[in-house]
Amino acid sequence: MIEYKCLERSEEMGKLVIFIGPSSSGKDTIKRRLIKENKFAFKEMIMSTTRPKRTGEVLGKEYYFKTVEEMLLLEKQGKIIEKRMYNTIYGPWYYFTTSANIDLENYNYIGSNTLEGLDQFIKFYGLENIISLLIKVDDGIRLQRALDRERKEINPKYQELCRRFLADSTDFEEENINKRPITSIINNNSSLDNAIKKVEKVLKLNL
């Protein structure tokens, strides 16, 4: 288990719900459904990225789309909680989260991230303020979902899909998962409704 040296935080702080899982596991679909149904009055934690917008994506909805220069300025200002970089066939793509977009003193937030990102959120906000849910899906189902999504793009990037799929398989090995204090692991092999019910049960116990 990774050791965390957490900062002291107010007991009155809200909770930050973080969904974790490989690409096409359904974590973002589950997150959007919970936000839409609004049973828990979450505010959405929206990340930033330097990658190009995909077809249908809206600035400030899926991501804040930033240039590398804008990201470096935020980092210099000490406003980046976590950041990671993917070496894609199109060059490096960065994904990051800034503290300027999160007011955990007054609200509960919901978002998605990586195992390494979870480490940084725990260090920043404290383990007691984090609810982490790992979404798991069989590889065959996950690959088919990824293909179905990519086919909808005007210019499908199948090579990048394959790279990401293989990278995620390594990142989410059991050894890496077991190092983290995951609140709950949710299976999403069947219907979305079943996964939502499991998630809601965990949230009711921990919020």
C-alpha positions in Angstrom: 0.0 0.0 0.0 1.2 3.5 -0.9 1.9 5.8 2.1 0.1 9.1 2.0 1.2 12.2 3.9 -2.1 14.1 3.8 -2.5 17.8 4.5 -4.8 18.7 7.5 -8.2 19.6 6.2 -11.4 20.9 7.7 -13.9 18.3 8.9 -16.6 20.3 7.2 -15.2 19.7 3.7 -17.2 18.1 1.1 -16.5 14.8 -0.6 -14.7 14.2 -3.9 -16.0 11.1 -5.8 -13.4 9.9 -8.2 -14.2 7.2 -10.9 -11.2 5.2 -12.0 -10.9 2.7 -14.8 -9.4 2.0 -18.2 -10.7 3.7 -21.3 -14.1 2.5 -22.5 -14.9 0.9 -19.1 -17.9 3.2 -18.8 -16.7 5.4 -16.0 -17.6 8.6 -17.7 -21.0 7.3 -18.8 -21.8 6.4 -15.2 -20.6 9.8 -14.0 -22.7 11.7 -16.5 -25.8 9.6 -15.6 -25.4 10.4 -11.9 -25.0 14.1 -12.7 -28.1 14.1 -14.9 -30.2 12.4 -12.3 -28.9 14.7 -9.6 -29.8 12.5 -6.7 -26.6 13.5 -4.8 -26.3 17.2 -5.9 -22.8 16.8 -7.2 -20.8 19.5 -9.0 -18.7 18.0 -11.8 -15.0 18.1 -11.6 -13.9 19.0 -15.2 -10.4 18.3 -16.2 -8.2 20.1 -18.7 -6.3 18.6 -21.7 -4.0 19.6 -24.4 -5.3 17.0 -26.9 -7.6 18.1 -29.8 -11.3 18.2 -29.3 -13.2 15.1 -30.5 -16.3 15.4 -32.6 -19.2 16.7 -30.5 -17.1 17.7 -27.5 -17.8 21.1 -26.0 -15.4 23.4 -24.2 -16.0 23.3 -20.4 -18.3 20.2 -20.6 -16.0 17.2 -21.4 -12.8 19.1 -20.8 -11.2 22.5 -20.8 -9.0 22.5 -23.8 -5.7 24.2 -23.1 -2.4 24.8 -25.0 0.8 23.4 -23.5 1.8 27.0 -22.7 -1.4 27.6 -20.7 -0.8 24.4 -18.8 2.8 25.4 -17.9 1.6 28.8 -16.6 -1.0 27.1 -14.4 1.7 24.8 -13.1 4.0 27.7 -12.3 1.2 29.3 -10.3 0.8 26.1 -8.2 -2.7 25.4 -9.4 -2.3 21.9 -10.8 -3.2 19.1 -8.5 -2.3 16.2 -10.8 -1.0 15.9 -14.3 -0.1 13.1 -16.7 1.2 12.8 -20.2 0.5 10.2 -22.9 3.0 9.7 -25.8 0.6 9.3 -28.6 1.4 8.8 -32.3 0.2 12.5 -32.7 2.7 13.7 -30.1 2.4 14.2 -26.3 -1.1 14.8 -24.9 -1.5 16.1 -21.3 -4.4 15.7 -19.0 -4.5 17.7 -15.7 -6.8 19.0 -12.9 -6.5 22.5 -11.4 -7.5 23.5 -7.8 -9.0 26.7 -9.2 -12.0 24.6 -10.5 -12.8 22.8 -7.2 -14.4 24.4 -4.2 -14.5 21.4 -1.8 -15.0 23.7 1.2 -18.6 24.1 0.1 -19.6 21.4 -2.4 -19.4 17.7 -3.2 -17.7 16.9 -6.5 -17.7 14.0 -8.9 -15.1 13.3 -11.6 -12.9 10.6 -13.2 -9.1 10.1 -13.1 -6.3 7.6 -13.0 -4.7 5.5 -10.2 -1.7 7.9 -10.1 -4.1 10.9 -10.1 -6.0 9.4 -7.2 -2.7 9.4 -5.3 -2.3 13.1 -5.8 -5.9 13.9 -4.8 -5.5 12.0 -1.6 -2.3 13.8 -0.8 -4.0 17.2 -1.5 -7.4 16.7 0.1 -6.9 13.8 2.6 -8.1 10.2 2.3 -11.1 10.9 4.5 -12.5 13.3 1.8 -12.1 11.0 -1.2 -14.5 8.3 -2.4 -12.9 6.2 -5.1 -14.8 3.8 -7.4 -12.9 1.5 -9.8 -15.0 0.5 -12.8 -13.9 -2.9 -14.2 -14.9 -4.5 -17.6 -13.7 -7.6 -19.4 -11.2 -6.7 -22.0 -13.3 -8.1 -24.9 -16.3 -5.9 -24.0 -14.0 -2.9 -23.4 -12.3 -3.2 -26.8 -15.7 -3.5 -28.6 -17.0 -0.4 -26.9 -13.8 1.5 -27.8 -14.2 0.5 -31.5 -17.9 1.5 -31.6 -17.0 4.9 -30.2 -14.1 5.5 -32.5 -16.1 4.6 -35.6 -18.3 7.7 -34.9 -15.4 10.0 -35.3 -15.0 11.9 -38.6 -11.3 10.8 -38.6 -11.1 7.6 -36.5 -7.7 7.2 -34.8 -7.5 3.4 -34.6 -3.8 3.3 -34.0 -4.2 5.5 -30.9 -7.1 3.4 -29.7 -4.9 0.3 -29.8 -2.0 2.1 -28.0 -4.3 3.3 -25.3 -6.0 -0.1 -24.9 -2.7 -1.9 -24.3 -1.3 0.9 -22.1 -4.5 0.7 -19.9 -4.1 -3.1 -19.6 -0.7 -2.5 -18.0 -1.7 0.5 -15.9 -4.7 -1.4 -14.3 -2.9 -4.6 -13.4 -4.0 -6.0 -10.1 -0.7 -5.2 -8.5 -1.2 -1.5 -9.2 -4.8 -1.5 -8.1 -4.0 -3.3 -4.8 -1.6 -0.5 -3.8 -4.4 2.0 -3.6 -7.1 2.5 -1.0 -10.0 2.0 -3.4 -13.4 2.5 -1.7 -15.2 0.0 -4.0 -14.8 -1.9 -7.2 -17.8 -1.9 -9.6 -18.3 -4.5 -12.3 -19.7 -3.0 -15.5 -19.9 -6.1 -17.8 -23.7 -6.2 -18.0 -26.2 -3.3 -18.1 -25.5 0.3 -17.2 -28.5 0.3 -14.9 -26.9 -2.5 -12.8 -23.7 -0.6 -12.5 -25.5 2.6 -11.5 -27.4 0.8 -8.7 -24.1 -0.6 -7.3 -22.5 2.9 -7.4 -25.5 4.5 -5.7 -25.3 2.0 -2.9 -21.7 2.8 -2.3 -22.3 6.5 -2.3 -25.2 6.3 0.2 -22.9 4.5 2.6 -20.0 6.9 2.2 -21.4 10.4 1.7 
